[in-house]
Amino acid sequence: QVELVESGGGLVQAGSSLTLSCAASGRTFNSYAMGWFRQAPGEEREFVAAVIWSTGSAYYADAVKGRFTISRDNAKNTVYLQMHNLKPEDTAVYYCASTKVGVLRLRGLYDYWGQGTQVTVSS
């Protein structure tokens, strides 16, 4: 069983920064990449960013490119999402997820999901 636990969400003002963490654990954790997705009320869950464990290659949605940075710590099986210059439209529940395949923007190809952490950005 694989468990993903997110932390770091909160309520901030527009223009602020937050860093989310996602710690992975389990008896067998065979992951190719980790992704962050977010879901606002009444909206579909959307891709935010992904990072490949072995290379550190990172991929971003256009809406967050230049403001968010995804990184990983292989020794700790932990992935981070640094979010800068937050906007009210970034308000959502943020989920981390693990995938064994390389199509990183498709949420349906992720095997394991965390419980989510709320990020609220006030204007």
HELIX and SHEET records of a PDB file:
HELIX    1   1 ASN A   74  LYS A   76  5                                   3    
HELIX    2   2 PRO A   88  ASP A   90  5                                   3    
HELIX    3   3 ARG A  107  LEU A  109  5                                   3    
SHEET    1   A 4 VAL A   2  SER A   7  0                                        
SHEET    2   A 4 LEU A  18  GLY A  26 -1                                        
SHEET    3   A 4 THR A  78  MET A  83 -1                                        
SHEET    4   A 4 PHE A  68  ASP A  73 -1                                        
SHEET    1   B 6 GLY A  10  GLN A  13  0                                        
SHEET    2   B 6 THR A 117  SER A 122  1                                        
SHEET    3   B 6 ALA A  92  THR A  99 -1                                        
SHEET    4   B 6 ALA A  33  GLN A  39 -1                                        
SHEET    5   B 6 GLU A  46  ILE A  52 -1                                        
SHEET    6   B 6 ALA A  58  TYR A  60 -1                                        
SHEET    1   C 4 GLY A  10  GLN A  13  0                                        
SHEET    2   C 4 THR A 117  SER A 122  1                                        
SHEET    3   C 4 ALA A  92  THR A  99 -1                                        
SHEET    4   C 4 TYR A 110  TRP A 113 -1                                        
END                                                                             
